[in-house]
Amino acid sequence: MNRARKSHAGEHTTAGPPPKPGLLGVLRHDVPASLVVFLVAIPLSLGFAAASGAPLMAGLVSAAVGGIVAGALGGAPMQVSGPAAGMVLITTSLIAEYGWAATAMITVGAGLFQLACGLTGVARVALSLSPAVVHGLLAGIGVTIALSQLVVALGGEAGATAEENVLMLFAPVDLESLAVGAVAVAVMLLWPLVPRASFAPAPLVAVAAATGVGAGLDVARVELPGIEGLVAPEMPSGPITGIAFAVVTVAVVASVETLLSAVAVDKLHDGPRADLDRELVAQGVANAVAGAVGGLPVSGGIARGSTNVAAGAVTRMSAVLHGVWIGVFALALGSVLELVPLAALSGVLLVVGLRLVSPERMRVLWRHGEFTAYAVTVVGVVGLGLVQGVLLGVAAAVLRSVYRLAHCSVRVDEAGGEGCRVVIRGSLVFLGAGRMVRELRGVPLRRHVVLELHIDFLDHGAYEAIEDWRAGYQRLGGSVEVLEVHDTWFSKATKGMPALRKAPVAPSARWFAPWSYWQQRRDAAGEVVVPRQRDEVDPMILGMHEFERFAAPLVRPFLAELAERGQRPGQLFITCADSRVVPNMITTSGPGDLFCVRNIGNLVPVDGDDSVAAAVEYAVRVLAVRTVVVCGHSDCGAMKALLDGTAPPGSRLRSWLRAADPSLIRFHELEGHASGSAVVERLAVANVAQQLDNLMAYPCVREAVDCGALRLVGMYFDISSARVYLVDPERGALAPVTT
């Protein structure tokens, strides 16, 4: 694809944009796909209506409305809407409490609520619900559906609660109904294993096979009253708060299921990405229409949507046409449906319900530490009801998040002698302060304690807990040094300027700051503490110790690989020995990237220095580097000495700087004599250009450049501004670094 397509569902890039099909494309792709989806939707719509206790015709009406209305207006063209498994339990409870006509009016209200939410652009808020709770909700609904439909398959009548259905499993079994249901279950499970079975959807084949088995049996069958059997919606009676809660519940669950399905279907095709707000508006209109004509609540479904994509649909016309076929079928061929045994539908729904309980999803949630919220939601939905289960799941997810926020690790390391190091990692908030203080109180008394903080947040409660412990510990004869590795949360709080927002963990100053910055001891107020003479340690030893503790575990995998395969740097980096120039830092490179040569003035003598020549030849001929960089810098002492002639006569430094005489001549030729501090900087740039010319005097370099295997690059580093520039050798000018 030449460009990325963006939507509310996120950013997505595909291999190529599908062509916009004309009438021929619709006839070739969408019409066959709509027939496949139609065949899948018929048994599911009837089954969901039967499981909800609603008129069976209501399922077909909703499927037709969902296909035509939501399909025509929706923001997810490949999604197909209709009655869904996620709404069965809610509809069942609403019918039991308010009756079917009032439930239809609640569906109208839910549609209007969805419409308002879509117009205000809050569709993405619905996706903020924890995935563990959403999948727990679907699994709980699946278990509840499976229990109720198992009762029907055994010849009984499904109860209103999971507990009632469990008790009904021990009632006498109707063997004829069991046989019909068993055939439907077997076909649902085995049909996908048949080679080239995709030409017919499993639910349709299962219902057809079970109907054939039950043709001569005395079993309960579908009773379809016809369009005249649909009821007009009526205002529900009862407390207004309960009715409002029912409306919001239907709207939220239908919206979440729709939006999750839209995002999932988006991943299956290369067409336009879903506009979630538009999809929510379309679902609201569809539910308002469905409720008004006496239908079930409507939502997008992954089963129908994935079938639509797999069948080859390319536009929204497939979803619309599927709704048209259902409407025609319900009007003209309703008598055919009355041949279907209820046990056949229950067998299909039993498998559909159990498939909502995904072991793979459980494993993923377990690995991410979210299984508790999932399990609580499932148990709550099955045992107490949908709303109660979701609320319990949300509470479990919130408690888990609070635990993670409040959890911090405290480790006490004996440093030997009189020292002790306490390492605290995580977020420090008042909820975890008690546990932290218990660990701190276990630190041996009268020691010098280094309190090392690796934290991304510190609230006032946790700060006071640490400060109180520190003050008490020092009163008992100990000393506490607070060492903040990533940020200065504690010192800011001590100075009365606390940070108020959680921040990402910043890179430690140890990775780039001088020893003098991070090796200074500071007290709790952030003031520098002058160490006692016997406490002084070689800063290099301290740096090596910090490398072993922090950097080594991070870099060890890379070094192990380099040790095994050898070095393969892509660049030879020639720069000055100045301690302020750190090649790996200014190029953001790591071990194995740069082959470095450092000397006074970043010089490449044409003759007389075997050290530089050997390094250049080794890099070009043996390592086969692709780039040679010469990097000068501001405030260069070598350039100052070259201008002023201050190198002592007869010294090795004066002898070495003779190799830079061509650079001085080049500088004067370019600009003539100049005064001021900028002279040194301009000379440093001219020196880089000259060293690039000197490199071309090396036969190995010239040959590699001529054949296109090597390029030479001039670079200049401004120390005070921490800016890197490229050097134009022809003009002796600087250019910004661009990608």
Protein Blocks (a to p, Z undefined) as FASTA:
>chain_A
ZZdcddfkbccddfbdcddddfklmmmmmmmmmmmmmmmmmmmmmmmmmmnopafklmmm
mmmmmmmmmmmmmmblkbccdddfklmmmmmmmmmmnojklmmmmmmmmmmmmmmmmmno
pmmmmmmpcfklmmmmmmmmmmmmmmmmmmmmnopacdfbfklmmmmmmpccdfklmmmm
mmmmmmmmmmmmpghklmpcfklmmmmmmmmmmmmpccdddddebjklpccddddeddfk
lmmmmmmmmmmmmmmmmmmmmmmmmmmpcbdcddfklmmmmmmmmmmmmmmnopacdddd
fklmmmmmmnopabfklmmmmmmmmmmmmmmmmmmmmmpcfklmmmmmmmmmmmmpcfkl
mmmmmmnopmmmmmmmmmmmmmnomklmmmmmmmmmmmmmmmmmmpccdddddebhjbcc
dddedjddfklmmmmmmmmmmpcghiacddddddfbdcfklmmmmmmmmmmmmmnopacd
dddfkbcfklmmmnopacfbdcdddddfklmpcfklmmpccdfkopacdddfklpccfkl
mmmmmmmmmmmmmmmmmmmmmmmnopadfbdcdddfbfkbcfklmnopaehkaccdddeh
iaacfbhpaklmmmmmmmmmmnopabdcddddehifklmmmmnopacghiaklmmmmmmm
mmmmmmmmmnopaedjklmmmmmmmmmmmmmmmmmmpmklmmmmmnopaccddddddfkl
opacdddfknopacdddZZ
